[in-house]
């Protein structure tokens, strides 16, 4: 049997019951990891995800992997404390944190955007990632064996997103969260990286993904010519979580079909 890349590793994936988080969790389970799935929406969806993880582990030859689901809002400090206490209880520690939980802002011109809406997005996408990173770091330091933090960012870490100020702010700041923590903890065996997905087929994009005309309109802007499957994003998380990336820290890996290479310059218009 091929070597599994995450044998025995203990991972927490926030907002991991569907979409990109679910794809990451399944990929990790296939590679031998034990995965805690945090969810804040439907318990039924989380239970479905858990069943898929158990299947993935069994298919990989891992018996009684011990995955579990844990409810909680990452934007609430007390919930994050409870989520990590459950990870301590069930896994006795943690090796990999995936800050995946995220929400979009409602589209609005920035001059009239509701500050409460901006705040709501920052609370989940940024505060949530910070609270979870702090909780993971304290454990990594106490365990003394290093650790990995992976932030699910976006192409909007570097591409502005007019009309979505909260989202844009949250992902821009996530880039500095990745780099700052990477630098602060590099000497202690802790690696911190980000993955920046482009347009990916998940519930977050249901407004265009399920409408052929709108989807074609989106895909027209993507150099590779199509949106991503969540599993294609999960590949980057696996790479960065594994020892294949043992010398990589402080980076955001854009998995975006070429969105961040200036799609508009594919044909010359400037000279
Ligand atoms: P999704 O809506 O399917 O998943 C988001 C998950 O986060 C859901 O399970 C949701 O319940 C959970 N969540 C939201 N608020 C939470 C909270 N306060 N506490 C705990 N969980 C919470 O969408 P997705 O596309 O899978 O998004 C996952 C991540 O990928 C997000 O951070 C998103 O910004 C990022 N991303 C997505 C795309 C895309 O095109 N889909 C592109 C770039 C980045």
Boltz pocket constraint, residues with backbone or C-beta under 6 A from the ligand:
constraints:
  - pocket:
      binder: B
      contacts: [[A, 14], [A, 15], [A, 16], [A, 17], [A, 18], [A, 19], [A, 20], [A, 21], [A, 38], [A, 39], [A, 40], [A, 41], [A, 72], [A, 73], [A, 74], [A, 75], [A, 99], [A, 100], [A, 101], [A, 102], [A, 103], [A, 124], [A, 128], [A, 152], [A, 153], [A, 154], [A, 155], [A, 196], [A, 197], [A, 198], [A, 199], [A, 200], [A, 201], [A, 202], [A, 203], [A, 204], [A, 205]]
      max_distance: 6.0
